């Protein structure tokens, strides 16, 4: 198996699960961050791991890394919404053209299954990030439609931000608290977001790999929380900054599956859930 973006939050958790399951004797780590790869090598110290420094923008490097690989999990992406707003071209190069490269390299290397990790921001997108992920979803689903009987099968998983993943709201606020701060920046207290644990994200991808026939868009049903309730659960005060025009007040997974209308987590439930992330 090969995982693009494998040194990110999801990739590290996914690789650890694969090692625990013991079903793969060769797991390829593909990412452009040599330092994170070195840390991962030291942390896991497992002979089943193979490390490839490379960018999804480089199709030839992807093709080489995929030699002898049966399954590819495409998790690499530029994910910061504000970064995409100011650098949409870079989002296109990584999230769209990079996904095209994964599709083409998978065909050339005769991979059997390819799973793409998408986001709720790809549904009715208003940000460059969401738009780029929506295009990548279309690329993968179209690739499955066009693939011959002997070609790779492609599927997509779509979900919300994973709680406490790198760069997300919880670790940011925890850093402020650790530095004796009690006031955190908030766009809008009434914003709602889906709540998903990393183990649930890993399960979703593993189950998709196991059960996919090709062409699936797998979307979980998740609870949601308001940013204001999260602030109460973490016992911090809010400095309201205002919602930028490229960020949604509420997110949606698909039609009828909106964070505003999903089961709402209480402050007490959030406080308990935070203990596990």
Wavefront OBJ file of the C-alpha trace (Angstrom):
o trace
v 0.000 0.000 0.000
v 1.083 3.589 -0.663
v -0.208 6.667 1.140
v 0.368 10.139 -0.280
v 0.688 12.815 2.378
v 1.503 10.034 4.804
v 3.373 12.277 7.258
v 0.240 14.346 7.975
v -2.154 13.758 10.879
v -4.315 11.250 9.029
v -1.377 9.535 7.353
v 0.444 8.893 10.620
v -2.671 7.473 12.286
v -3.494 5.377 9.226
v 0.011 3.919 8.968
v 0.043 3.037 12.673
v -3.241 1.168 12.233
v -1.863 -0.715 9.231
v 1.180 -1.762 11.221
v -1.015 -2.908 14.107
v -3.260 -4.917 11.783
v -0.237 -6.689 10.324
v -1.885 -7.315 6.944
v 0.725 -5.488 4.830
v 4.386 -6.387 4.526
v 5.208 -3.214 2.551
v 3.778 0.236 3.324
v 5.037 3.160 1.241
v 5.211 6.610 2.831
v 5.030 9.280 0.118
v 5.409 12.926 1.130
v 7.555 15.961 0.394
v 8.625 16.671 3.986
v 11.938 14.914 4.639
v 12.074 16.031 8.277
v 8.624 14.622 9.088
v 9.654 11.406 7.360
v 12.771 11.194 9.532
v 10.670 11.684 12.677
v 8.184 9.066 11.507
v 10.976 6.589 10.758
v 12.420 7.060 14.251
v 9.023 6.870 15.936
v 7.750 3.744 14.185
v 11.063 1.967 13.448
v 9.467 -0.782 11.351
v 11.053 -2.676 8.464
v 7.724 -2.840 6.635
v 7.887 0.900 5.916
v 9.380 2.351 2.726
v 9.961 6.104 2.556
v 9.718 8.120 -0.673
v 10.422 11.851 -0.650
v 8.271 13.214 -3.441
v 5.487 15.612 -4.388
v 2.150 14.653 -5.944
v 2.964 17.343 -8.516
v 5.640 14.955 -9.851
v 3.891 12.233 -11.845
v 7.043 10.302 -12.736
v 8.083 10.091 -9.083
v 4.590 8.902 -8.146
v 4.726 6.231 -10.829
v 8.063 4.972 -9.550
v 6.836 4.909 -5.938
v 3.723 2.942 -6.956
v 5.620 0.045 -8.555
v 4.370 -3.192 -7.024
v 1.630 -1.399 -5.051
v -1.941 -2.764 -4.987
v -3.698 0.030 -3.045
v -3.158 3.800 -2.988
v -4.661 6.163 -0.411
v -4.459 9.762 -1.646
v -4.356 12.026 1.409
v -1.890 14.690 0.230
v -3.347 18.188 -0.105
v -2.960 21.859 0.661
v -5.723 22.330 3.232
v -5.614 25.817 4.737
v -8.677 27.777 3.605
v -6.967 31.164 3.951
v -3.917 29.837 2.077
v -6.143 28.819 -0.797
v -7.824 32.216 -0.828
v -4.529 34.011 -1.334
v -2.805 31.258 -3.349
v -5.466 29.541 -5.467
v -2.924 28.570 -8.114
v -0.968 26.529 -5.586
v -4.174 24.787 -4.500
v -4.817 23.852 -8.123
v -1.284 22.517 -8.628
v -1.424 20.235 -5.582
v -5.084 19.386 -5.048
v -6.259 19.196 -8.675
v -3.234 18.526 -10.877
v -1.684 16.410 -8.122
v -4.838 14.278 -8.044
v -4.676 13.934 -11.819
v -1.113 12.692 -11.420
v -2.227 10.113 -8.849
v -4.890 8.863 -11.260
v -2.465 8.607 -14.189
v 0.350 7.035 -12.146
v -2.106 4.484 -10.722
v -3.044 3.413 -14.234
v 0.573 3.187 -15.346
v 1.620 1.188 -12.258
v -1.433 -1.106 -12.556
v -2.673 -0.362 -9.043
v -5.884 -2.189 -8.110
v -7.651 0.273 -5.768
v -7.288 4.016 -5.182
v -9.125 5.950 -2.445
v -9.232 9.748 -2.299
v -9.748 11.678 0.944
v -12.061 14.654 0.459
v -13.823 17.146 2.722
v -17.240 18.593 3.508
v -15.923 21.843 2.013
v -16.103 20.189 -1.415
v -19.923 20.213 -1.266
v -21.284 23.454 -2.739
v -17.836 25.026 -2.266
v -17.213 28.739 -1.745
v -13.460 28.587 -1.058
v -10.574 27.812 -3.394
v -9.779 24.862 -1.153
v -13.306 23.473 -1.398
v -13.415 24.075 -5.139
v -10.118 22.277 -5.649
v -11.291 19.270 -3.639
v -14.599 19.186 -5.531
v -12.686 19.034 -8.811
v -10.473 16.279 -7.420
v -13.567 14.298 -6.421
v -14.859 14.629 -9.978
v -11.513 13.468 -11.351
v -11.554 10.320 -9.242
v -15.173 9.414 -9.931
v -14.714 10.034 -13.658
v -11.512 7.966 -13.600
v -13.450 4.996 -12.253
v -16.116 5.418 -14.935
v -13.461 5.489 -17.654
v -11.307 2.683 -16.259
v -11.362 -0.614 -18.112
v -12.025 -4.002 -16.553
v -8.365 -4.465 -15.721
v -7.799 -0.876 -14.653
v -7.756 0.561 -11.130
v -10.967 1.084 -9.207
v -11.404 4.565 -7.705
v -13.498 5.719 -4.725
v -13.894 8.886 -2.635
v -14.415 9.432 1.089
v -15.769 12.784 2.287
v -15.873 14.016 5.860
v -15.382 17.037 8.102
v -12.340 18.277 9.978
v -10.923 15.621 12.262
v -10.895 16.747 15.902
v -7.448 17.930 17.061
v -5.808 17.351 13.667
v -2.774 19.486 12.864
v -3.618 23.166 12.455
v -7.232 22.815 13.568
v -9.042 24.837 16.214
v -8.525 22.551 19.229
v -4.698 22.386 19.180
v -4.558 26.128 18.443
v -6.679 26.923 21.482
v -4.758 24.447 23.636
v -1.524 26.209 22.733
v -3.016 29.525 23.838
v -4.180 27.954 27.105
v -0.742 26.386 27.676
v 0.762 29.878 27.404
v -1.605 31.125 30.123
v -4.026 32.679 27.664
v -7.776 32.592 28.181
v -8.982 34.492 25.100
v -9.111 32.705 21.740
v -9.811 34.081 18.254
v -13.199 33.066 16.845
v -14.794 33.961 13.519
v -18.362 33.473 14.774
v -19.642 31.698 17.889
v -22.670 30.357 16.034
v -20.565 28.554 13.406
v -21.170 24.803 13.430
v -18.736 22.077 12.425
v -18.905 18.296 12.213
v -17.151 16.278 14.914
v -15.086 13.290 13.786
v -12.413 11.309 15.592
v -9.237 10.198 13.865
v -10.068 6.540 14.472
v -13.377 7.099 12.669
v -11.543 8.648 9.717
v -9.176 5.689 9.559
v -12.092 3.239 9.796
v -13.911 5.001 6.957
v -10.948 4.639 4.604
v -10.172 1.058 5.608
v -13.816 0.031 5.156
v -13.940 1.754 1.776
v -10.846 -0.144 0.624
v -12.341 -3.423 1.827
v -15.830 -3.012 0.339
v -15.404 -0.785 -2.725
v -16.457 -1.848 -6.205
v -15.428 1.510 -7.676
v -17.209 4.822 -8.120
v -18.346 5.180 -4.494
v -18.609 8.485 -2.663
v -18.680 7.415 0.986
v -20.008 9.969 3.471
v -20.417 9.271 7.209
v -23.180 10.558 9.452
v -21.574 12.706 12.147
v -22.648 14.869 15.079
v -21.832 18.584 15.073
v -21.000 21.308 17.572
v -21.083 25.077 17.681
v -17.824 27.001 18.089
v -19.356 28.859 21.024
v -20.117 25.595 22.824
v -16.571 24.373 22.155
v -15.241 27.545 23.792
v -17.415 26.869 26.852
v -16.225 23.258 26.975
v -12.588 24.411 26.888
v -13.286 27.208 29.408
v -12.001 30.050 27.231
v -13.333 33.464 26.265
v -13.897 34.425 22.643
v -12.491 37.315 20.646
v -14.958 37.528 17.743
v -13.163 38.402 14.503
v -15.997 38.006 11.987
v -16.551 35.348 9.350
v -14.512 35.865 6.140
v -16.476 35.599 2.909
v -14.581 32.458 1.851
v -15.619 30.486 4.945
v -19.030 28.948 5.570
v -21.017 29.469 8.743
v -22.272 25.887 8.466
v -20.768 22.954 6.565
v -22.591 20.250 4.609
v -21.634 16.729 3.650
v -24.303 16.503 0.961
v -27.979 17.393 0.448
v -29.795 17.208 3.774
v -26.630 16.576 5.799
v -25.732 20.008 7.212
v -23.835 20.733 10.430
v -26.568 23.222 11.405
v -29.184 20.447 11.446
v -27.043 17.495 12.563
v -27.300 16.137 16.076
v -25.809 18.893 18.229
v -23.228 17.950 20.848
v -23.791 19.560 24.252
v -21.106 21.427 26.176
v -20.859 18.487 28.587
v -20.533 16.006 25.725
v -17.837 18.125 24.113
v -15.959 18.428 27.396
v -15.926 14.641 27.724
v -15.041 14.072 24.067
v -12.060 16.423 24.332
v -10.446 14.053 26.814
v -9.876 11.535 24.017
v -8.228 13.860 21.495
l 1 2 3 4 5 6 7 8 9 10 11 12 13 14 15 16 17 18 19 20 21 22 23 24 25 26 27 28 29 30 31 32 33 34 35 36 37 38 39 40 41 42 43 44 45 46 47 48 49 50 51 52 53 54 55 56 57 58 59 60 61 62 63 64 65 66 67 68 69 70 71 72 73 74 75 76 77 78 79 80 81 82 83 84 85 86 87 88 89 90 91 92 93 94 95 96 97 98 99 100 101 102 103 104 105 106 107 108 109 110 111 112 113 114 115 116 117 118 119 120 121 122 123 124 125 126 127 128 129 130 131 132 133 134 135 136 137 138 139 140 141 142 143 144 145 146 147 148 149 150 151 152 153 154 155 156 157 158 159 160 161 162 163 164 165 166 167 168 169 170 171 172 173 174 175 176 177 178 179 180 181 182 183 184 185 186 187 188 189 190 191 192 193 194 195 196 197 198 199 200 201 202 203 204 205 206 207 208 209 210 211 212 213 214 215 216 217 218 219 220 221 222 223 224 225 226 227 228 229 230 231 232 233 234 235 236 237 238 239 240 241 242 243 244 245 246 247 248 249 250 251 252 253 254 255 256 257 258 259 260 261 262 263 264 265 266 267 268 269 270 271 272 273 274 275 276 277
